[in-house]
Amino acid sequence: MATKLTDFENLWIPKINHVLANEITQDTDQTTLAAAMSYSVNAGGKRLRPLLTLAVLTSLGDKIDHTVLKTSCALELMHSYSLIHDDLPAMDNDDLRRGKPTNHVKFGAGMATLAGDGLQPLAFQWLVDNDLDNETQAELTLALAKAAGPHGMVSGQADDIEFEGTRLSLEGLQKLDRNKTGALIRYAVEAGLIMGRVIPEKRQSLLTFAEKFGEAYQIYDDILDVVGTEAEIGKPVHQDAGKNTYPNLVGLDQSYEMLHETIQQAQQALQTAGEELSIDTNLLNDFTSYFKNKDEK
């Protein structure tokens, strides 16, 4: 992984983890619920989404104080809620997440459902329970609601359930993944642009990077289900038989080709963004190293 990104992660992941480990319980007054919410949020993970937000702000030259950090961490609450619900018996019925028992295995399906129900509104609370200006709070809240809601992540989850066992077209698969996986990744970059006060007319290139990064992330995840190991990715592998994935639709070889092409498109969008905004995008470009040296057969 690129040195600049490694240094960035070493600086910010402990701070992200500190917020997530200490501030959820302050906003929860039911002991078991607080434990269930914290269990999944603090079970590990790359913290990719808040890191992307902070990387955008760093690239823009903005100061990151506790308010900005906690606001960026709100997305990790939303992401964790989606994973808890995705693992439930009524959804994917998975027993392992990030190398640990899933929330419903640990706390039961009812409490796990409520843990997700608690994390979702708490994410919005963290966007507005701070000293950011009202306009920024409102724009962040609207953007996250769209990304996580029935025109974003939940729409993708619904497609995933409805079309399981049905072969989607490539266009249909891309729509499913753009919503289910890509919407929150896109929001991560958008949140940085909002807090960095970049005018809407200057945002598109970085948002295109986010969209292509999210697309590559899902293709890579689909590939890992075929070639990865449970120890490597922290959840069962070979679980996607009958599901709409890139290897199932176009084969493993073409999935690798699409991954490389999508990474190149993300990098081109970053180059354009750097020119348009007069910023150094090397740190954001380093995020694409997440896929490098791991995407060979």
C-alpha positions as CSV (number, residue, x, y, z in Angstrom):
1,M,0.0,0.0,0.0
2,A,1.2,3.5,-0.8
3,T,3.3,5.1,2.0
4,K,1.2,8.3,2.1
5,L,-2.0,6.4,2.6
6,T,-0.3,4.2,5.3
7,D,0.8,7.2,7.2
8,F,-2.7,8.7,6.8
9,E,-4.3,5.6,8.2
10,N,-1.9,5.4,11.1
11,L,-2.8,8.9,12.0
12,W,-6.6,8.8,11.6
13,I,-7.8,5.2,12.2
14,P,-7.0,5.3,16.0
15,K,-8.8,8.7,16.2
16,I,-11.8,7.3,14.3
17,N,-11.8,4.2,16.5
18,H,-11.7,6.4,19.7
19,V,-14.8,8.3,18.7
20,L,-16.7,5.1,17.8
21,A,-15.6,3.3,20.9
22,N,-16.5,6.1,23.3
23,E,-19.3,8.2,22.0
24,I,-22.1,5.7,21.0
25,T,-22.8,4.7,24.6
26,Q,-23.1,8.4,25.6
27,D,-26.2,8.7,23.3
28,T,-27.8,5.3,24.3
29,D,-29.6,4.7,27.6
30,Q,-30.4,1.0,27.3
31,T,-27.4,-1.2,28.3
32,T,-27.9,-4.2,26.1
33,L,-28.8,-2.0,23.1
34,A,-25.7,0.1,23.6
35,A,-23.6,-3.1,23.8
36,A,-25.2,-4.5,20.6
37,M,-24.7,-1.3,18.7
38,S,-21.1,-0.9,19.8
39,Y,-20.3,-4.6,19.2
40,S,-20.7,-4.3,15.4
41,V,-19.4,-0.8,15.0
42,N,-16.2,-1.7,16.9
43,A,-15.7,-5.2,15.5
44,G,-13.0,-4.0,13.2
45,G,-13.1,-2.9,9.6
46,K,-11.0,-0.7,7.4
47,R,-12.8,2.5,8.3
48,L,-12.7,3.2,4.6
49,R,-15.7,5.6,4.4
50,P,-14.7,8.1,7.1
51,L,-11.1,7.9,5.8
52,L,-12.3,9.0,2.4
53,T,-14.1,12.0,3.9
54,L,-11.1,13.0,5.9
55,A,-8.8,12.5,2.8
56,V,-11.0,14.8,0.7
57,L,-10.7,17.5,3.5
58,T,-7.0,16.9,3.8
59,S,-6.6,17.3,0.0
60,L,-8.5,20.5,0.1
61,G,-6.2,21.8,2.9
62,D,-9.0,22.0,5.5
63,K,-8.5,21.6,9.3
64,I,-9.9,18.5,10.9
65,D,-11.1,19.1,14.4
66,H,-13.2,16.9,16.7
67,T,-16.5,18.2,15.2
68,V,-15.4,17.3,11.7
69,L,-14.0,13.9,12.8
70,K,-17.2,12.9,14.6
71,T,-19.4,14.1,11.7
72,S,-17.3,12.0,9.4
73,C,-17.7,9.0,11.7
74,A,-21.5,9.2,11.3
75,L,-21.2,7.3,8.1
76,E,-19.6,4.4,9.9
77,L,-22.7,4.1,12.0
78,M,-24.9,4.0,8.9
79,H,-22.6,1.4,7.3
80,S,-22.6,-0.8,10.4
81,Y,-26.4,-0.6,10.6
82,S,-26.6,-1.9,7.0
83,L,-24.2,-4.8,7.8
84,I,-26.2,-5.8,10.9
85,H,-29.4,-5.9,8.9
86,D,-27.8,-7.5,5.9
87,D,-26.6,-10.4,8.1
88,L,-30.0,-11.1,9.7
89,P,-31.7,-14.5,9.1
90,A,-34.4,-12.7,7.0
91,M,-31.7,-11.3,4.7
92,D,-28.4,-13.2,4.1
93,N,-28.4,-15.2,7.3
94,D,-24.7,-14.9,7.8
95,D,-22.9,-16.1,11.0
96,L,-19.6,-14.4,10.6
97,R,-18.7,-10.7,10.0
98,R,-15.1,-9.3,10.3
99,G,-14.0,-12.6,11.7
100,K,-16.5,-12.5,14.6
101,P,-20.0,-13.8,15.2
102,T,-22.6,-11.6,13.6
103,N,-24.8,-9.4,15.7
104,H,-27.8,-11.6,15.7
105,V,-25.7,-14.7,16.6
106,K,-24.3,-12.7,19.6
107,F,-27.4,-10.9,20.8
108,G,-30.4,-12.5,19.0
109,A,-32.3,-11.4,15.9
110,G,-34.6,-9.0,17.8
111,M,-31.8,-7.1,19.6
112,A,-29.7,-7.1,16.4
113,T,-32.6,-5.5,14.5
114,L,-32.9,-2.9,17.2
115,A,-29.1,-2.3,17.2
116,G,-29.4,-1.4,13.5
117,D,-32.5,0.7,14.1
118,G,-30.5,2.6,16.7
119,L,-27.4,3.2,14.6
120,Q,-29.3,4.6,11.7
121,P,-30.9,7.7,13.4
122,L,-27.8,8.1,15.5
123,A,-25.9,8.7,12.3
124,F,-28.2,11.6,11.5
125,Q,-27.9,12.9,15.1
126,W,-24.1,13.1,14.7
127,L,-24.5,15.1,11.6
128,V,-26.5,17.9,13.3
129,D,-25.6,17.7,17.0
130,N,-22.5,19.8,16.6
131,D,-21.3,23.3,15.9
132,L,-21.3,23.2,12.1
133,D,-23.3,25.9,10.4
134,N,-26.9,25.1,9.7
135,E,-26.5,25.0,5.9
136,T,-23.7,22.4,6.1
137,Q,-25.7,20.3,8.6
138,A,-28.8,20.4,6.3
139,E,-26.8,19.5,3.2
140,L,-25.0,16.6,4.9
141,T,-28.3,15.2,6.2
142,L,-30.1,15.4,2.9
143,A,-27.1,13.8,1.1
144,L,-26.9,10.9,3.6
145,A,-30.7,10.3,3.5
146,K,-30.6,10.0,-0.3
147,A,-27.5,7.8,-0.2
148,A,-28.8,5.4,2.4
149,G,-32.5,5.5,1.5
150,P,-34.9,4.0,-1.0
151,H,-33.1,5.7,-4.0
152,G,-29.7,4.5,-2.7
153,M,-28.5,1.7,-0.5
154,V,-31.9,0.3,0.5
155,S,-32.9,0.2,-3.2
156,G,-29.8,-1.9,-3.9
157,Q,-30.6,-4.2,-1.0
158,A,-34.1,-4.7,-2.3
159,D,-32.8,-5.5,-5.8
160,D,-30.4,-8.0,-4.2
161,I,-33.2,-9.8,-2.5
162,E,-35.8,-9.6,-5.3
163,F,-33.5,-10.7,-8.1
164,E,-31.6,-13.5,-6.3
165,G,-31.7,-16.5,-8.5
166,T,-32.5,-14.3,-11.5
167,R,-29.8,-13.4,-13.9
168,L,-29.6,-9.6,-14.3
169,S,-28.1,-7.9,-17.3
170,L,-24.8,-6.1,-16.7
171,E,-26.7,-2.8,-16.6
172,G,-29.0,-4.2,-13.9
173,L,-26.1,-5.5,-11.9
174,Q,-24.3,-2.2,-12.1
175,K,-27.5,-0.4,-10.8
176,L,-27.8,-2.8,-7.9
177,D,-24.2,-2.4,-6.9
178,R,-24.2,1.4,-7.5
179,N,-27.0,1.6,-4.9
180,K,-26.1,-1.1,-2.4
181,T,-22.4,-0.5,-2.2
182,G,-21.6,2.6,-4.2
183,A,-24.0,5.1,-2.7
184,L,-22.4,5.3,0.8
185,I,-18.9,5.5,-0.8
186,R,-20.0,8.3,-3.0
187,Y,-21.5,10.0,0.1
188,A,-18.1,9.7,1.9
189,V,-16.5,11.8,-0.8
190,E,-19.5,14.1,-1.0
191,A,-19.4,14.8,2.7
192,G,-15.8,16.0,2.4
193,L,-16.8,18.3,-0.4
194,I,-19.8,19.7,1.6
195,M,-17.7,20.3,4.7
196,G,-14.9,21.7,2.6
197,R,-17.4,24.2,1.1
198,V,-16.7,23.2,-2.5
199,I,-19.4,24.7,-4.7
200,P,-21.6,22.1,-6.5
201,E,-20.3,23.1,-9.9
202,K,-16.8,22.0,-8.9
203,R,-17.7,18.7,-7.3
204,Q,-18.4,16.4,-10.2
205,S,-14.9,15.0,-11.0
206,L,-14.3,13.9,-7.4
207,L,-17.8,12.4,-7.3
208,T,-17.0,10.5,-10.5
209,F,-13.9,9.2,-8.7
210,A,-16.1,8.1,-5.8
211,E,-18.5,6.4,-8.1
212,K,-15.8,4.5,-10.0
213,F,-14.0,3.6,-6.7
214,G,-17.3,2.2,-5.4
215,E,-17.8,0.2,-8.6
216,A,-14.2,-1.2,-8.3
217,Y,-14.8,-2.0,-4.7
218,Q,-17.8,-4.2,-5.5
219,I,-16.1,-5.9,-8.4
220,Y,-13.1,-6.7,-6.2
221,D,-15.4,-7.9,-3.4
222,D,-17.2,-10.3,-5.9
223,I,-13.8,-11.6,-7.0
224,L,-12.7,-12.2,-3.5
225,D,-15.7,-14.4,-2.8
226,V,-14.3,-16.7,-5.6
227,V,-10.5,-16.5,-4.9
228,G,-10.3,-15.3,-1.3
229,T,-10.2,-17.1,2.0
230,E,-12.3,-16.7,5.1
231,A,-9.2,-15.8,7.1
232,E,-8.4,-13.1,4.5
233,I,-11.7,-11.3,4.4
234,G,-13.3,-12.1,7.7
235,K,-16.5,-13.7,6.4
236,P,-17.5,-16.9,4.7
237,V,-16.4,-17.2,1.0
238,H,-18.1,-19.0,-1.9
239,Q,-21.4,-17.6,-0.7
240,D,-22.5,-16.0,-4.0
241,A,-23.6,-19.0,-6.0
242,G,-27.0,-18.0,-7.5
243,K,-26.4,-14.3,-6.7
244,N,-25.9,-11.5,-9.1
245,T,-22.1,-10.9,-9.1
246,Y,-19.6,-10.0,-11.7
247,P,-17.9,-13.4,-11.8
248,N,-21.3,-15.1,-12.1
249,L,-22.4,-12.8,-14.9
250,V,-19.2,-12.2,-17.0
251,G,-16.7,-14.8,-15.6
252,L,-13.6,-14.3,-13.5
253,D,-11.3,-13.2,-16.4
254,Q,-13.6,-10.4,-17.5
255,S,-14.2,-9.4,-13.9
256,Y,-10.5,-8.8,-13.5
257,E,-10.5,-6.8,-16.8
258,M,-13.4,-4.7,-15.6
259,L,-11.7,-4.1,-12.3
260,H,-8.5,-2.7,-14.0
261,E,-10.6,-0.5,-16.3
262,T,-12.7,0.9,-13.5
263,I,-9.6,1.7,-11.4
264,Q,-8.1,3.6,-14.4
265,Q,-11.3,5.6,-14.8
266,A,-11.2,6.5,-11.1
267,Q,-7.6,7.7,-11.5
268,Q,-8.5,9.7,-14.6
269,A,-11.3,11.5,-12.7
270,L,-8.9,12.3,-9.9
271,Q,-6.4,13.9,-12.4
272,T,-9.2,16.0,-13.7
273,A,-10.3,17.0,-10.2
274,G,-6.8,18.0,-9.3
275,E,-6.6,20.3,-12.3
276,E,-10.1,21.8,-11.8
277,L,-9.6,22.4,-8.0
278,S,-5.9,23.1,-8.0
279,I,-5.3,20.4,-5.4
280,D,-2.9,17.5,-4.8
281,T,-4.9,14.3,-5.3
282,N,-2.1,11.9,-4.6
283,L,-3.5,10.8,-1.2
284,L,-6.9,10.0,-2.8
285,N,-5.1,8.2,-5.6
286,D,-3.4,6.1,-3.1
287,F,-6.8,4.6,-2.1
288,T,-6.8,2.8,-5.4
289,S,-3.8,0.8,-4.1
290,Y,-6.4,-1.1,-2.0
291,F,-7.0,-3.2,-5.1
292,K,-3.4,-3.4,-6.4
293,N,-1.2,-6.5,-5.8
294,K,-4.4,-8.2,-4.8
295,D,-6.2,-8.4,-8.1
296,E,-4.1,-11.0,-9.8
297,K,-5.2,-14.5,-10.4
